[in-house]
């Protein structure tokens, strides 16, 4: 292959006449500094962790959920509600009562309790079911009181909401059941202990212990990850005062930070262990490991950050803050792997070296060959690369197929654990007033009162509508609001169809007849607007992330086909993960409650997984390329590349799978979906793509894998993060 048709990647070993491995690379120099100043580096990280922890604890968090989408009907309706003083602009809490003998006989005790609630902090008004006949079911056994809060749910202190819950519950008696619902109640309820996080950490410790057979060796990558995650969480709490960051960000940060942190540290540590078995002393092994695997971590981290920052361009409210928080987490874990890890290796280097050399001697005595099984797997794939490729791709396409029918939305109280009062209230309201009562549509009519009444009459006749409330004028009389109750539950596909039917078919005709402007809003419509916006902007987001990542890979490997292959395979693993999520959570496989996929999860999973997949792509392909440059035998290069990286890729993937999979233990449906999606994507990537598809594709491409057109080769800058030194 001519130099112009397939230029050497900057990560290849130096040519003959130079040292076996470069010692002057930037990352090697960084490792050298951390080793020489090991205690200083460690103290810096301890000081940073202590400072951000104390600082974040002192100022507290300012998380805010903001899914506003300017330009949509639901957002325009909300803005007009606020402007004209409509009651529907604020948030409320429902106090739901049930007495099988009828709630009429409970009026005295209920009214007394409601009076106490009205006097509590954070309460603006209380509407009793005994003054509103529509607030009592037809059989008289279920009713509800509406507690209007003095602000949005996220702005009302949790203690105030807890006081409302406690006061209402105190009125329960024999035969009278009281439950509370609403976003404020859901936010105030106890989310349980951090079982998922602890399970993930424990699983990571077990896998690291089995991999290295040493407590110290297993602890080093985990300590690095925990330092990084702790610092990142503190920084995110501080950043929440500057940026809009959602309140569900901390567990996601813990999930991603722990998985990525252990993953990055493990890639470097495994190379360090390899250098020790090659005879290097601990200091030299640390520099060599950073010069080799440190580049992989740096490129992989940059790719993840690029993908996450691509979410900012989507303009999806607080999802931008989540993306920034995760990008900060990845940046912190990358910094810990490149600075803190070398310092820890210098501190524990002699002890780790003794253990590694002892294990290597024991393996040699038993006749074990490093990577023998992986080498055999690669050879088997190479003998029949096309069948292996077709079988693997067809299997992943089959897993991906359900994603074509994915329905996006948001979880509501109907997805909460059955033990929570919010879920109990949701079920009681559905029982007493119909499934659509928990997800009303708020139709705004910008016109006179007569126009509002006319619109209300027509809406009540629309297909899919159970009932429509009276037109309620705003304080200034400039508009009216009509509450429309669907026949179907909030997350039912029929409710989604109703939103589009009212907007596309019913509203235009009514606007022509009445001359009024009609907007369909409410939380259900807002959720649908968010889901529709994600679907519309997803192709552009995917194109930007794939394009930027492919360009980065092209710069690293100076090849056209390597980035094309990586992009297609990463998309395949992500689509397979989304397909499994759809089967489990949308169609209810394995006993999961049926419902839509959280609207923001596909883009979030895409950004994270696409970046993480580059870890293994760069790690595996760079080793293949090193062997290719040495031997010019592409079959041998593929076998040796998989033999030397298969174990660590599988171990790193296993850690991420158990960490992500542990979030299936969370009671939060969103975290369950997120954990399953990431775990499946990493499982597919490490076992199917890296171990089967990549060796098959590389074998089929042969020398063409490293092809780069001469004009492009001349124009592309050379990315050389190592600085080889002549001997």
MITORSE-593777 format. One record per atom (N, C-alpha, C): x, y, z. Coordinates in steps of 0.2 Angstrom, whole numbers, plus 5000, padded with zeros to 4 digits. Example, Ala and Ser with C-alpha at 12.3 -4.5 7.8 and 13.67 -1.06 7.14 Angstrom:
# MITORSE-593777
506649725039 506249785039 506649845039 506449895035 506849955036 506450005039 
This chain:
# MITORSE-593777
500449945000 500050005000 500450065000 500350114995 500850164995 500650215000 501150265002 501050305007 500450355006 500350375000 499850414998 499150384998 499150324997 498450284997 498250265004 498750255008 498550235015 499050255020 499050315022 499550345026 499550315033 500150305036 500150275043 499850325048 499450285053 499150325058 499650355063 499550405066 500050435071 500150395077 499750345078 499750305084 500250245083 500450235077 500850175076 501550185079 501850125081 502550125084 503050155080 503550185083 504050225079 504450175074 504750195069 505050155064 505750125067 506050075064 506650045066 507150105067 507650095072 508150145073 507950195079 507250185081 507050225087 506950175093 506850205099 506650155104 506050115103 505950055106 505350015105 504750055106 504750095111 504150135113 504350205114 503950255112 504150325113 504150335121 504550385123 504550405130 504450475131 504350515125 504250585126 503550605124 503050555124 502350575122 502050625127 501550665125 501250705130 500950675136 500650615135 500350585140 500850545145 501450525141 501950495145 502250545150 502350615147 502650665151 502150685157 501550685156 501050695161 501050635166 501150575164 501150525169 501850525173 502350555170 503050565173 502950615179 502550665177 502450725182 502050695188 501550655187 501150625192 501550575196 501950545193 502350495197 502850525201 503150575199 503650615203 503350655209 502750675207 502450715212 501750675215 501850615216 501250575217 500850595223 501150615229 500750645234 500450705233 500850755229 500550815227 499950805223 499950765218 499350745214 498850715218 498950675222 498450645226 498050695231 498550745234 498250795238 497850845234 498050855228 497650905224 496950875223 496950815221 496250785220 495850775227 496150765232 495850765239 495550835240 495950885239 495750955240 495150975236 495250955229 494650975225 494050935227 494050875228 493450835231 493150865237 493650885242 493350915248 493050985247 493351025242 493151095241 492451085238 492351045233 491751045229 491151015233 491350965237 490850935242 490650985247 491151015250 490951065255 490551125252 490751145246 490451205243 489751185241 489651135238 489051115235 488551105241 488851075247 488351065253 488151125256 488651175255 488451245258 487951285254 487951285248 487551325244 486851285242 486951215242 486351175240 486251175233 485851135230 485651125223 485151175221 485151185214 484551225212 484351195205 484151125206 483951095200 483251115198 483151115191 482551145189 482351105182 481751075182 481551035176 481151095172 481451095166 481251145161 481151115154 480551095152 480451065146 480051105141 480151175142 479851225138 480051215131 479651225126 479851225119 479451275116 479851335115 479551395112 479251375105 478751405103 478451395097 477951335096 477851295101 477351245101 476751265104 476151235102 475551255105 475451255113 475751195115 475751195123 476151245126 476651265124 477051325127 476751385126 476451395120 476051465119 475451465123 475151405124 474551405129 474751425136 475351395138 475551405145 475751485146 476051515141 476251585141 475651625142 475151615138 474551655138 474151645145 474151585147 473851565154 474151615159 474851615159 475151655164 475051735163 475051755157 474951825155 474251855157 473751805156 473051835157 472751805164 473251775168 473051765175 472551705175 472551655171 472151595171 472351555177 471851525180 472051475186 472451415183 472351395177 472751335175 473451345174 473751415175 474451425174 474851395180 474551385186 474851365192 474851285193 475151255198 475151185199 474751175205 474451115205 474051095211 474151025213 473851015219 473850945222 473150925223 473050855221 472350825222 472350785228 471850805233 471750765238 471150715237 471250655236 470750605234 470450565240 469750565240 469450525245 469050465242 469050415246 468550355244 468250325251 467650325250 467250285256 466750245252 466750185253 466250135250 465550155252 465450185257 464750205259 464550275257 464950305253 464850375251 465250425255 465450475251 465850525255 465450585258 464850585257 464350635260 464350635267 464450575270 464450565277 465050585281 465550605277 466250625279 466350695279 465850735277 465950805276 466250845281 466050835288 466350875293 467050865294 467250805294 467950785295 468450805289 468150805283 468550825277 468550895277 468050935278 468051005278 468551035283 468551005289 469051025295 469751015292 469850955289 470550945287 470750995281 470251005277 470451055271 470551125274 470251145279 470351205282 471051215285 471251155288 471951155290 472451155285 472351125279 472751125273 472851195271 472251225270 472251295267 472751345271 472851335278 473251375282 473951355281 474151305278 474851285278 475251325273 475951335274 476351375269 476351345262 476351385257 476351355250 475751345247 475151355251 474451345249 474151405247 473951415241 473551475239 472851475240 472551415238 471851405239 471651325239 471051315241 470851245242 470051245239 469951195235 469251195232 468951125235 468451125239 468151065242 467751025237 467650965237 467250925233 466550935235 466350965241 465650975243 465351035240 465851075237 465551145233 465651135226 465851075223 465851065216 465650995215 465050985212 464750925211 465150885206 465550915201 465950875196 466550845199 466650865206 467250835209 467050775213 466450745212 466250685215 465950635210 466250575211 466050525206 465250515206 465050475200 464250465199 464050425205 464350375208 464150335213 464250365220 464550425220 464650465226 465150435231 465550385229 466050355233 466750385233 466850415227 467550445226 467450525225 467850565228 467850635227 468550665228 468650725226 469350755226 469350825228 469750855232 469850925233 470450945229 470451005226 471051035223 471351085227 472051075228 472451125232 472851155227 472751225227 473151265222 473751295226 474351275223 474951295226 475151375224 475551405228 475751475227 476351475222 476451425218 477051425213 477051355210 477551355205 477551295201 477851235206 477651175204 477851115209 478551115211 479051125206 479751125208 479951185212 479551235212 479751295216 479451295224 478951245225 478751245232 479151195236 479351225242 479851185246 479551115247 479951065247 479750995248 479450985255 479651025260 479451015267 478651045267 478551095263 477851115263 477351065260 477651035254 477150975251 477150925256 477650905260 477650845265 477150865270 477050925272 476550945277 475850945275 475750955268 475150945265 474950875265 475350835263 475250755263 475050735270 475550755275 475350735282 474750755285 474550815284 473950845286 473350805283 473350795277 472850765273 472750695276 473250655276 473250585278 473050575286 473150635290 472850625297 472150625297 471750635292 471050635292 470750565290 471250515289 470950455287 470650415293 470150375292 469750345297 469550275294 469250245299 468950175296 468450185291 468550155285 468150165279 468250225275 468650275277 468850335273 469650325271 469750325265 470450325262 470550385259 471150415260 471450475257 472050465254 472150485248 472750485244 472850555241 473550565239 473650635236 474050625230 473850665225 474250655218 474450725216 474850725210 475050795208 475850785207 476150835203 476850835202 477250845208 476950895212 477250915218 477350855223 476750815224 476750755228 477250705226 477250695219 477750645216 478450665218 478650735218 479250755219 479450755226 478950755231 479150755238 479150685241 478950635237 478950565240 479650535240 479750495245 480450465246 480550415240 481150425237 481350385231 481650325233 481750315240 482150255242 482850255242 483250205245 483950205246 484250195239 484950215239 485350205233 485550135232 485050095231 485250025230 485550005224 485350045218 485650035212 486350055212 486550115215 487250135214 487650085218 487450065224 487850025229 487949955225 487449925222 487449865218 487949865213 487949925209 488449935204 489149935206 489249975212 489949975214 490149905217 489749865220 489949805222 490049755217 489649755211 489849715205 490449735202 490649805202 491249825199 491849795203 491749795210 492349775214 492449695213 491849655212 491949585211 492249575204 492049605199 492349595192 493149615192 493249665195 493949685195 494349645200 494149615205 494449565209 494549505205 494049475202 494149415198 494649425192 494649485189 495149505184 495849505186 495949535191 496649545193 496949505199 496449475203 496649435208 496949465214 496849535215 497249575220 496749625222 496749635229 496349685232 496649755229 497249765230 497549835228 497449845221 497549795216 497549805209 496749825207 496349785211 495649805209 495349865212 495749895217 495449955221 495750015217 496250015213 496550075210 496050095205 495850065200 495350085195 494750115199 494450075204 493850095207 493950165211 494550165214 494650235218 494650295213 494950285208 495050335203 494350355201 493850305199 493250325197 492850355202 492850335209 492550365214 492750435215 493350455215 493650515215 493350565210 493350535204 493050575198 492350585199 491950535201 491250545201 491050595207 491350585213 491250635218 491350705217 491950715213 492050785211 491550815206 491350765201 490950785196 490250805199 489950765204 489350775207 489350845211 489850855214 489950925218 489950985213 490250975207 490351025202 489651035199 489250985198 488650985195 488151025199 488151015206 487751045211 487851125210 488551145210 488651215209 488451245202 488551205197 488351225190 487551235190 487151195194 486451205194 486251275195 486651315199 486451385200 486551425194 486951405189 487151445183 486751415177 486651355176 486351325171 485651285173 485251275169 484551235170 484751165170 484751135175 484951065176 484351025179 484150975176 483550935179 483650905185 483150885189 483250855196 483450785195 483350755189 483450685188 484250675186 484650725186 485250725183 485750685188 485750695195 486250665199 486250585198 485750545198 485750475198 486050455191 485850495186 486150475179 486950495179 487150545182 487850565183 488250505186 487950485192 488250425196 488350365191 487750355188 487750295183 488350295178 488350355174 488750365169 489450375171 489550415176 490250425179 490550365182 490250325185 490550265188 490750215183 490250205178 490450155172 491050185168 490950245166 491550275162 492150275166 492150295172 492750305176 493150245177 492750185179 493050125179 493350105173 492950115167 493150095161 493750125159 493850195159 494450225157 495050205161 494950205168 495550185172 495750105171 495250065169 495449995168 495849995161 495650025156 496050025150 496750045151 496850095155 497550115156 497950065161 497550045166 497849995171 498049935168 497649905163 497749845160 498449855156 498449905152 499049915148 499749925153 499649955159 500149955164 500349885166 499849845167 500049775169 500349735164 500149755157 500549725152 501249745151 501349805153 502049835152 502449805158 502149795164 502549755169 502749685167 502349655164 502549585162 503049585156 503149635153 503649645148 504249665151 504349675157 504949685160 505049755162 504649805161 504749875163 504649885170 505049935173 504949945180 504349985181 504049995187 503350025188 503350095185 503850135186 503850205183 503850205176 504250165172 504250165165 503550135163 503350085166 502750055164 502150105164 502150145169 501650195170 501650245164 502250265162 502350315157 502150285150 502350215149 502150185143 501350175142 501050155148 500350145148 499950205146 500250265149 499850325147 499950345140 500550335138 500750355131 500350305126 500150245128 499750205124 499050205125 498750185131 498050185132 497850255134 498250295136 498050365138 497750395132 498050385126 497750415120 497050395119 496950325120 496350295119 495850335123 495950335129 495550375134 495350445132 495950475130 495850545128 495350555122 495450515117 495050515111 494350495112 494250445116 493650415118 493250465122 493550495127 493250555131 493050615127 493450635122 493350685118 492650675113 492650605111 492050585107 491450585111 491450565117 490850565121 490650635123 491150685124 490950755125 490650785119 490950775113 490650795107 489950775106 489850715107 489150685107 488650715112 488850725118 488450755123 488350825121 488850865119 488750935118 488250945112 488250895107 487750895102 487050895104 486950875110 486250875113 486050955115 486550995116 486451065117 486151095111 486351075105 486151105099 485351085098 485151035101 484451015100 483951065103 484151105108 483751155111 483151125115 483251075119 482751045122 482751055130 482651115132 482551135139 483151115143 482951085149 483351055154 483850995151 483650965146 484050915143 484750945141 484751005139 485451035138 485851035144 485551055150 485851055156 486150985158 485750935157 485950865158 486550845154 486550865147 487050855143 487750885145 487650955148 488250985150 488550955157 488050925161 488250895167 488650825165 488350795161 488650725159 489350745155 489350795151 490050805148 490550825153 490350865158 490750885164 490950825168 490550775169 490750715172 491250675168 491150665162 491650625157 492350665157 492250735157 492950765157 493250755164 492950755169 493250745176 493550675176 493150625174 493350555174 494050545170 494050585164 494550575160 495250615163 495150665167 495650695170 495950655176 495450625179 495650575185 496050515182 495850495176 496250435173 496950455171 497050515169 497650545166 498150575171 497850585177 498250625182 498250585189 497650565192 497650535198 497850465197 497650425192 497850355191 498650345191 498950385187 499750375187 500050385194 499750435198 499950445205 499850385209 499250355209 499050295213 499550235211 499650235204 500150175202 500850185204 501050245205 501750255208 501750245215 501150255219 501150245226 501150165227 500750125223 500650055224 501050015219 501450045216 501750015210 502149955212 502549955217 502949895219 502549835221 502049855225 501549795227 501249765221 500949805216 500649785211 501149745206 501749765206 502249735201 502349665204 502449655211 502549595213 502049545212 501449565213 500849525211 500749505204 500849555199 500849545192 501349495190 501949505192 502549455190 502449385193 502149385199 502049315202 501449285198 500949315196 500449285192 500749265185 501149305182 501449295175 501849225176 502249225181 502649165182 502249105183 501749105187 501249055188 500949025181 500749075177 500449065171 500949035166 501549055166 502049025161 502248955163 502248945170 502348875172 501848825170 501148855170 500648805168 500548805160 500948845156 500948835149 500448885146 500148925150 499648975147 499949025143 499549045137 499749095133 499249145133 499449205134 499049265134 498649275128 497949275129 497549295123 497449235118 497649175121 497549115116 496849105114 496349105118 495649095116 495449155112 495649215113 495449265108 495749255102 496349235101 496649225095 496349165091 496049115095 495749065091 495049085089 494749135093 494049155090 494149205084 494649245084 494849285078 494949235072 495349185073 495549145068 494849105065 494449085069 493849055067 493349105063 493349165065 492949215061 493249225055 493949235054 494349245048 494249185043 494149125045 494049075041 493349085037 492849105040 492249125037 491949195039 492249245036 492049315038 491449335036 491249315030 490549335027 489949305031 489949235032 489449205036 489349235043 489949245046 489949275053 489649345053 489849385048 489649455048 488849455046 488649415042 487949415040 487449395046 487649335049 487249315055 487249365061 487849395062 487849445068 487449505066 487449535060 487149595058 486349575057 486149515055 485449505054 485149495061 485549465066 485249465073 485149535076 485649575075 485549645078 485049685074 484949675068 484349705064 483749685067 483649615068 483049585071 482949625078 483449635082 483349665089 483149735088 483349765082 483249835081 482549855078 482249805075 481549815072 481049845076 480949825083 480449855087 480549925088 481149955087 481250025088 480950065083 480750035077 480350075072 479650095074 479450055079 478750075082 478750105089 479350135091 479450165097 478950225098 478650225104 478250285105 478550325111 478650385110 478950425115 478450465119 478650475125 478150505130 478550525137 478150525142 478450535149 478050495154 478350475158 478050435164 477650485168 477150455171 476750495175 476550455182 476150475186 475950445192 475750375191 475450355185 475250285183 475850245183 476450265182 477050225182 477450225189 477150255194 477450255200 477350185204 477750165209 477650105212 476950105216 476650055216 475950045218 475950065226 476450065229 476450085236 476450155238 476550205232 476550275233 475850305233 475850355237 475150385237 474950415231 475450445227 475350475220 475050425216 475250355216 474950305212 474250285214 474250285220 473550265223 473050315221 473250385222 472750435220 472550435212 473050415208 473050415201 472450355199 472550295203 472150245202 471450255204 471350295210 470650315212 470350355207 470650405205 470350455200 470150425194 470550375191 470350335185 469750295187 469750265193 469150225195 468550265195 468550325198 467950365199 467750405193 468250425189 468050475184 468250455177 468550395176 468750375169 469550385168 469850345164 470550335163 470850405160 470450445157 470650505154 470750565159 470450555165 470450605170 471150625172 471550585172 472250595175 472650635170 472450645164 472750675158 472350725154 472050775157 471650815154 471950865149 471650885143 471950935139 471650995140 472051045141 471851115142 471851155135 471251165133 471151205127 470951275128 471451315125 471351395126 471051425120 470551465122 470151495117 470251575118 470651605113 470751675113 470251715110 469751735113 469151765111 468651785116 468051805114 467551825119 467251755122 466751775127 466551715131 466051675127 465751705122 465251665118 465651615113 466251645111 466651595107 466951535111 467051545118 467251495122 466751445123 466151465124 465551415125 465451375118 465551415113 465451375106 465951325105 466551345107 467151295106 467051235111 466851245117 466651195121 466151145119 465651165116 465051125113 465351075108 465751105103 466051065098 466551015100 466951035105 467450995108 467150935111 466550945115 466250885118 466050835113 465950855107 465650805102 466250765098 466850795099 467450765095 467550695097 467750655092 467950585093 468550575098 468450535103 468950525108 468850565114 468350605114 468250655120 467750625125 467950615131 467450585136 466950645138 467250695140 466850755142 467250815141 466950875141 467250945141 466950985146 467351015150 467151055156 466851125153 466551165157 466351235155 466851275153 466751325149 467251375147 467351425153 467951425155 468151465161 468451535159 468251585160 468551655157 469151665162 469651695159 470251725163 470051785167 470451805171 470351865176 470151925172 470551935166 470451995162 469951985156 469651925156 469151905151 469351905144 470051905143 470251905136 470251835133 470251785137 470251715134 469851665139 469651605136 469351555140 469751495140 469651455145 469951385145 469451335146 469551275142 469051225142 469451165144 469251125149 469651065151 469351005147 469650975143 469450915139 469750855142 469250805144 469450735146 469450685141 470050655139 470050605134 469650535137 469450495132 469250425134 469750385136 470350395134 470950355136 471450375141 471850335143 472350355148 472850405145 473150445150 473650495147 474250465143 474450395144 474950365140 474750325135 474050325134 473750275129 473850315122 473950275117 474050295110 473450335108 472850315110 472250355108 472250425111 472650445116 472650505119 473150555114 473650515112 474150555107 473750565101 473350525098 472950535092 472450585093 472150595099 471650645101 471950715100 472550725103 472950785103 473050805096 473250765092 473350785084 472650795081 472150755083 471550765080 471250835081 471250855088 471050915090 471350975086 472050965086 472451025083 472351025075 472350965072 472450965065 471750965061 471250935065 470550925061 470050975065 470050975071 469451015074 469551085075 470151105078 470351175079 470251225073 470551205067 470551245061 469851265059 469351215059 468651235057 468351275063 468451265069 468151315074 468451385074 469151385072 469451455071 469051495066 468951455060 468551495055 467851515057 467551475061 466851485063 466751545068 467251545073 467151585078 467651645078 468151645074 468651695073 469151695079 469051645083 469551645089 470151605088 470651615091 471251575091 471251515096 471351455094 471251395098 471951365099 472151355105 472751315107 472651255111 472951195110 472851135114 473451135118 473351135125 473951135129 473851085135 474151095141 474151045146 474751005146 474850965152 475450925152 475450865147 474950835145 474950785141 475150805134 474850865132 474950895125 475750915125 475950945131 476650965131 477150905130 476950855134 477350795133 477450765125 476850775122 476850755115 477250805111 477150865112 477550915109 478350905109 478550885116 479250865117 479450805113 479050755113 479150695109 479250705102 478750745099 478750765092 479350805090 479550855095 480150895093 480750845093 480850805098 481450755098 481450715091 480850695089 480850655083 481050695077 480850755077 481050795071 481750815071 482050825077 482750855077 483250795077 483050735079 483450675079 483950665073 483650665067 484050655061 484650705061 484550765062 485050815062 485550805067 485350785073 485750775079 486250715077 485950665075 486350605073 486850615068 486650655063 487150675057 487750715060 487550765065 488150805067 488650765071 488350725076 488750685080 489150625076 488850595072 489150545068 489750575063 489550635061 490050675056 490650695060 490550725066 491150745070 491550685073 491250635075 491550575077 491950545072 491650535066 491950505060 492650545058 492550615058 493150655057 493650645061 493550635068 494050625073 494350565072 494050505070 494350445069 494750445062 494550485057 494850495051 495550525053 495550575057 496150605059 496650565062 496350515067 496750475071 497050415067 496650385063 496850325059 497050335052 496950405049 497050415042 496750365038 496150355038 495850305034 495050325033 494850305027 494150315026 493650265029 493850205028 493350145030 493350135037 493850155041 493850135048 493250185051 493250245050 492650285053 491950265050 491950245044 491350225041 491050165044 491550115045 491350055049 491150065056 491550115059 491350125066 490650155067 490550205063 489850245063 489350195062 489350155057 488850105055 488750055061 489250025064 489149975069 488950005075 489150065077 488850105083 488150115082 487950135076 487250145075 486850085076 487150025074 486849965075 486749945082 487249955086 487149935093 486649975097 486650045095 486150085098 485450065096 485350055090 484650035087 484449965091 484949925092 484749855095 484549875102 484849915106 484749935112 484049965113 483850015108 483250045108 482649995107 482849945102 482349895101 482149855107 482649835111 482549795117 482149835122 482349905123 481949945127 481249945125 481049955119 480449955116 480049885118 480349835117 480049765119 479849765126 480349785130 480249775137 479749825140 479849895139 479449945142 478849965138 478849965132 478249985128 477749925127 478049865126 477649805125 477549765131 477949775136 477849745143 478149675143 478649665140 479049595140 479249595147 479349525150 479649515156 479249545162 478649555161 478249585166 478249665168 478649695163 478649765164 477949805163 477849855166 477249895165 477249925158 476749925154 476749945147 476750025147 477050055143 476950135142 477550155137 477550225136 477950245131 478650255134 479150255129 479850265131 479950345133 480350355138 480450425140 480750465134 480450525133 480550555126 481250575125 481650595131 482350615130 482850565130 482650495132 483150445133 483450425126 483050415120 483450395114 484050445113 483950505113 484550555111 485050545116 484850545123 485350535128 485750475127 485450415126 485750355126 486250355119 485950385114 486350385108 487050425109 486950485112 487550525113 488050485118 487850455123 488250415128 488550355124 488150315122 488350255119 488850265113 488650305109 489050325103 489750345105 489850385110 490450405112 490850345116 490450305120 490850255124 491050195119 490650185113 490850135109 491550155106 491750215105 492350235103 492950215107 492750205114 493350175118 493550115115 493150065114 493349995111 493550005104 493250045100 493450055093 494150075093 494350125096 495050155096 495550105099 495350075105 495750025108 495949965104 495449935101 495549875097 495849895090 495549945087 495849955080 496549985080 496750015086 497450045086 497949985087 497749935091 498149875092 498249835085 497649835081 497649805075 498149845070 498149905071 498549945066 499249945068 499449935074 500149935077 500449865074 500049815074 500249745072 500349755064 499849785061 499849795053 500549835051 500649885055 501249925053 501849885054 501849835059 502449795060 502549735055 501949705054 502049645050 501749655042 501349695041 501049705035 500649645033 500449605038 499949545037 499349565040 498849575036 498149605039 497849545043 497849485041 497549425045 497949425052 498549425052 498949415058 498749475062 498749535059 498549595063 497949595067 497349565063 496749565066 496749515072 497049455071 497149405076 497449435083 498049465081 498449485087 498049545091 497749585087 497349645089 496849625094 496449575092 495949545096 496249505102 496749465101 497149435106 497349475112 497649535110 497949575116 497349625119 496849635116 496349675119 495649645121 495549585118 494949555120 494749545127 495249525131 495149515138 494949585142 495249635140 495149695144 494549735141 494349725135 493749755132 493149715135 493149655136 492649615139 492549625146 493149635150 493049655157 492849725158 493049775154 492749835154 492049845152 491849805147 491149805145 490749765151 491049715154 490649685159 490549725165 491049765167 490949815172 490349865171 490449895165 489949945163 489249915162 489149845160 488549815160 488249805167 488649785171 488349775178 488149835182 488549895180 488449955183 487849985180 487749985174 487150005171 486549965172 486649895172 486149855173 485849855180 486249875185 486049885192 485549935193 485449975188 484950025189 484250005187 484249935185 483549905184 483249895191 483649895196 483449895203 483049955206 483150005202 482850075204 482150075204 481750105208 481050105207 480850155202 481250195200 481150245195 481150215188 480550225184 480450195178 480950215173 481050285173 481550315169 482250285169 482450275176 483150255177 483150175175 482650145175 482650075173 482750075166 482350115162 482450115155 483150135153 483450185156 484050215155 484650155156 484550125162 485050075163 485050015158 484349995157 484349935152 484649955145 484450015143 484650035136 485450035136 485750065141 486550065141 486849995141 486549955146 486849895147 486749845141 486149845137 486149815131 486549835126 486649905125 487049925120 487849905121 488049915127 488749895129 488849815128 488349775130 488349705129 488449685121 488049715117 488049705110 488749725107 488949785110 489549815107 490149775109 490249745115 490849715117 490849645114 490249605114 490249535113 490149525105 489649555102 489449545095 489849585091 489949655092 490249695087 491049685087 491349695093 492049695094 492349625093 491949575095 492249505095 492049465088 491549495085 491349455079 491349495072 490949555073 490849595067 491549635065 491849665070 492449695068 493049655065 493149595068 493649555065 493449525058 492749515057 492549495050 492649555045 492449615047 492449665042 493149685041 493649685046 494349695045 494649645040 494449585041 494749535037 494449545029 493849555028 493549565022 493949635018 494049685022 494349745020 495049735018 495449695022 496149685021 496549745021 496949755016 497349815016 496949875014 496349875012 495949935010 495649965017 495749925022 495549955028 495850025030 496550025028 496950085029 496950135023 496550135019 496550175013 496350245014 496650295011 496450365012 496650395005 496150425002 496350454995 496950504996 497350504991 497950544991 497750624992 497250654989 497150724990 496950734997 496550695000 496250695007 496850695012 497350645010 497950635014 498350695015 498450735009 498850795009 498450845013 497850845013 497450905016 497350895024 497250835026 497150815033 497750835037 497650865043 498150875047 498350805051 498950805053 499150745056 499150755064 498750705067 498650715074 499150665077 499650695081 500150655084 500150685091 499850645095 499850655102 500550635106 500850585103 501450565105 502050605102 502550615106 503150645103 503750595103 503850555098 504450505099 505050545099 505550505103 506250535104 506650485101 507150515096 507650475093 508150445099 508350385097 508750345102 509450375101 
